[in-house]
Structures are given as C-alpha cells and as structure tokens.
Amino acid sequence: MGSLMEELARREAMVRQRIEEIREQIAGLESRLEAEQDRLSRLVITRETVEEILGEAAQAVQEPAGDVEAVDAADAAASVQVRPSALGVVTVPPWQPGMKATVLPRAYRDAVEIMVDAGQAMRAGQIAVAIGAAG
C-alpha cells in the first residue's frame, strides 16, 4: 500500500506544478491583454479626435459661396468656397459637375497647371520637382 500512496503523492505534486505553471501563463496573458486594451483605447481616442478635427475643418470648407466658376447657374448654386484651415489641414471640396480648378488651394492649382502645361502624363516625382518640393 505504501508504493501506491507514494505514487499518488508524486502525481499530486506533478499536477500542482502544472497548475502553478498555468497560473503563471494566465498572469502573463492578463498582463498582455491589459496592455493591448490600453493601446486600443489610445487608438480609439486618437481616431475620434482626428475625426473631430477634420470634421470641423470640412465644415469650414463646405460653406456655400458665389465666387466659384461653374458651367451654368445650377452648378454655381451648388459650388463651394475653399478657405485655408486654421489647423493647417489642406482640404479639397468634394468634386461636383462643372467645378473648376479655382476651388482648389493654391498649391493644388499650381500642380494642376504644371500637368496641363506638360501636355502628357507625369509621375508624382516629376510634379514634385516642377513645383520645387523635391530636388
């Protein structure tokens, strides 16, 4: 009977050891889970803040105005005026039929003019060199 009791004690000790190892793994996973939840929370807050900022900038751009070139009177009523954002965000109004390049910010109009003057397709690097943004 002694060897049976010793075998049971040995097995019990092995199971206790495995339980302890599993608890350590769980503690490590809980720590990793908490770190990932913190990271997710920061990313959600950042995304919401960016959406808020860009939403405010887009509202300032989409106020109606009458000084935009349009093909006809109906398109003129639907046109938008672009004003520089105080936040440093360059915004471009959504495209509408009859919209001209004059609704674009100055730097964008310069790029369009360069492409029109080239008379052929251009790569982004060529445009950047032409407007002096790369050398």
C-alpha positions as a Markdown table, in Angstrom:
| # | Residue | x | y | z |
|---|---|---|---|---|
| 1 | Met | 0.0 | 0.0 | 0.0 |
| 2 | Gly | 3.0 | 2.3 | 0.6 |
| 3 | Ser | 4.1 | 2.4 | -3.0 |
| 4 | Leu | 0.5 | 3.3 | -4.1 |
| 5 | Met | 0.4 | 6.2 | -1.7 |
| 6 | Glu | 3.8 | 7.4 | -2.8 |
| 7 | Glu | 2.7 | 7.2 | -6.5 |
| 8 | Leu | -0.5 | 9.2 | -5.7 |
| 9 | Ala | 1.6 | 11.8 | -3.8 |
| 10 | Arg | 4.0 | 12.1 | -6.8 |
| 11 | Arg | 1.2 | 12.5 | -9.2 |
| 12 | Glu | -0.5 | 15.1 | -7.0 |
| 13 | Ala | 2.8 | 17.1 | -6.9 |
| 14 | Met | 3.1 | 17.0 | -10.7 |
| 15 | Val | -0.5 | 18.2 | -11.1 |
| 16 | Arg | 0.1 | 21.0 | -8.6 |
| 17 | Gln | 3.3 | 22.0 | -10.5 |
| 18 | Arg | 1.3 | 22.1 | -13.8 |
| 19 | Ile | -1.4 | 24.2 | -12.2 |
| 20 | Glu | 1.2 | 26.7 | -11.0 |
| 21 | Glu | 2.7 | 26.9 | -14.5 |
| 22 | Ile | -0.7 | 27.5 | -16.0 |
| 23 | Arg | -1.4 | 30.3 | -13.4 |
| 24 | Glu | 1.8 | 32.0 | -14.4 |
| 25 | Gln | 0.9 | 31.8 | -18.1 |
| 26 | Ile | -2.6 | 33.2 | -17.3 |
| 27 | Ala | -0.9 | 36.1 | -15.3 |
| 28 | Gly | 1.3 | 36.8 | -18.3 |
| 29 | Leu | -1.6 | 36.7 | -20.7 |
| 30 | Glu | -3.7 | 39.0 | -18.4 |
| 31 | Ser | -0.8 | 41.5 | -18.4 |
| 32 | Arg | -0.5 | 41.4 | -22.3 |
| 33 | Leu | -4.3 | 41.7 | -22.5 |
| 34 | Glu | -4.3 | 44.8 | -20.3 |
| 35 | Ala | -1.5 | 46.4 | -22.4 |
| 36 | Glu | -3.4 | 45.7 | -25.6 |
| 37 | Gln | -6.6 | 47.1 | -24.2 |
| 38 | Asp | -4.7 | 50.3 | -23.2 |
| 39 | Arg | -3.3 | 50.5 | -26.7 |
| 40 | Leu | -6.7 | 50.1 | -28.3 |
| 41 | Ser | -8.2 | 52.7 | -26.0 |
| 42 | Arg | -5.5 | 55.2 | -27.0 |
| 43 | Leu | -6.0 | 54.5 | -30.7 |
| 44 | Val | -9.8 | 54.9 | -30.5 |
| 45 | Ile | -9.4 | 58.3 | -28.7 |
| 46 | Thr | -6.8 | 59.4 | -31.3 |
| 47 | Arg | -9.1 | 58.4 | -34.2 |
| 48 | Glu | -12.1 | 60.2 | -32.6 |
| 49 | Thr | -10.0 | 63.3 | -32.1 |
| 50 | Val | -8.8 | 63.3 | -35.7 |
| 51 | Glu | -12.3 | 62.8 | -37.0 |
| 52 | Glu | -13.5 | 65.7 | -34.8 |
| 53 | Ile | -10.7 | 68.0 | -36.1 |
| 54 | Leu | -11.2 | 67.0 | -39.7 |
| 55 | Gly | -14.9 | 67.3 | -39.4 |
| 56 | Glu | -14.6 | 70.9 | -38.1 |
| 57 | Ala | -12.2 | 71.7 | -41.0 |
| 58 | Ala | -14.5 | 70.1 | -43.5 |
| 59 | Gln | -17.5 | 72.2 | -42.2 |
| 60 | Ala | -15.5 | 75.4 | -42.7 |
| 61 | Val | -14.7 | 74.4 | -46.3 |
| 62 | Gln | -18.2 | 73.4 | -47.3 |
| 63 | Glu | -20.0 | 76.8 | -46.6 |
| 64 | Pro | -21.7 | 78.0 | -49.8 |
| 65 | Ala | -20.3 | 81.0 | -51.7 |
| 66 | Gly | -20.9 | 82.6 | -55.1 |
| 67 | Asp | -17.4 | 83.3 | -56.4 |
| 68 | Val | -16.6 | 79.8 | -57.8 |
| 69 | Glu | -16.5 | 79.3 | -61.6 |
| 70 | Ala | -19.2 | 76.9 | -62.8 |
| 71 | Val | -20.6 | 75.7 | -66.1 |
| 72 | Asp | -24.1 | 77.0 | -65.6 |
| 73 | Ala | -26.3 | 78.7 | -63.0 |
| 74 | Ala | -27.5 | 75.4 | -61.5 |
| 75 | Asp | -23.9 | 74.3 | -60.8 |
| 76 | Ala | -23.0 | 77.7 | -59.4 |
| 77 | Ala | -25.6 | 77.3 | -56.7 |
| 78 | Ala | -24.1 | 74.0 | -55.7 |
| 79 | Ser | -20.4 | 75.2 | -55.6 |
| 80 | Val | -18.3 | 75.6 | -52.5 |
| 81 | Gln | -15.6 | 78.0 | -51.4 |
| 82 | Val | -12.3 | 76.8 | -50.1 |
| 83 | Arg | -10.8 | 78.7 | -47.2 |
| 84 | Pro | -7.5 | 77.8 | -45.6 |
| 85 | Ser | -7.9 | 75.9 | -42.4 |
| 86 | Ala | -6.6 | 77.4 | -39.2 |
| 87 | Leu | -5.5 | 73.9 | -38.2 |
| 88 | Gly | -3.0 | 73.6 | -41.1 |
| 89 | Val | -5.1 | 71.0 | -42.8 |
| 90 | Val | -5.4 | 71.4 | -46.6 |
| 91 | Thr | -8.9 | 70.5 | -47.6 |
| 92 | Val | -10.3 | 70.0 | -51.0 |
| 93 | Pro | -14.1 | 70.2 | -51.6 |
| 94 | Pro | -15.9 | 67.1 | -53.0 |
| 95 | Trp | -16.0 | 67.1 | -56.8 |
| 96 | Gln | -19.2 | 68.4 | -58.4 |
| 97 | Pro | -20.0 | 68.6 | -62.1 |
| 98 | Gly | -18.8 | 71.9 | -63.6 |
| 99 | Met | -16.3 | 72.6 | -60.8 |
| 100 | Lys | -13.1 | 74.3 | -61.9 |
| 101 | Ala | -9.6 | 74.2 | -60.6 |
| 102 | Thr | -10.1 | 77.6 | -59.0 |
| 103 | Val | -11.8 | 75.9 | -56.0 |
| 104 | Leu | -8.6 | 74.2 | -55.1 |
| 105 | Pro | -6.0 | 75.5 | -52.7 |
| 106 | Arg | -3.1 | 77.5 | -54.4 |
| 107 | Ala | -0.6 | 74.6 | -54.2 |
| 108 | Tyr | -3.0 | 72.2 | -55.8 |
| 109 | Arg | -3.8 | 74.7 | -58.6 |
| 110 | Asp | -0.1 | 75.0 | -59.2 |
| 111 | Ala | 0.2 | 71.3 | -59.6 |
| 112 | Val | -2.7 | 71.1 | -62.0 |
| 113 | Glu | -1.2 | 74.0 | -64.1 |
| 114 | Ile | 2.1 | 72.1 | -64.3 |
| 115 | Met | 0.4 | 69.0 | -65.5 |
| 116 | Val | -1.7 | 70.9 | -68.1 |
| 117 | Asp | 1.5 | 72.7 | -69.3 |
| 118 | Ala | 3.3 | 69.4 | -69.7 |
| 119 | Gly | 0.7 | 68.1 | -72.1 |
| 120 | Gln | 1.4 | 64.5 | -71.1 |
| 121 | Ala | 1.2 | 62.2 | -68.1 |
| 122 | Met | 3.6 | 62.9 | -65.3 |
| 123 | Arg | 4.8 | 60.9 | -62.3 |
| 124 | Ala | 4.4 | 62.3 | -58.8 |
| 125 | Gly | 8.2 | 62.8 | -58.5 |
| 126 | Gln | 8.2 | 64.9 | -61.7 |
| 127 | Ile | 5.4 | 67.1 | -60.4 |
| 128 | Ala | 7.2 | 67.5 | -57.0 |
| 129 | Val | 10.4 | 68.6 | -58.8 |
| 130 | Ala | 8.4 | 71.0 | -61.0 |
| 131 | Ile | 6.8 | 72.7 | -58.0 |
| 132 | Gly | 10.1 | 72.8 | -56.1 |
| 133 | Ala | 9.1 | 70.3 | -53.4 |
| 134 | Ala | 11.9 | 67.9 | -54.3 |
| 135 | Gly | 15.3 | 68.2 | -55.9 |
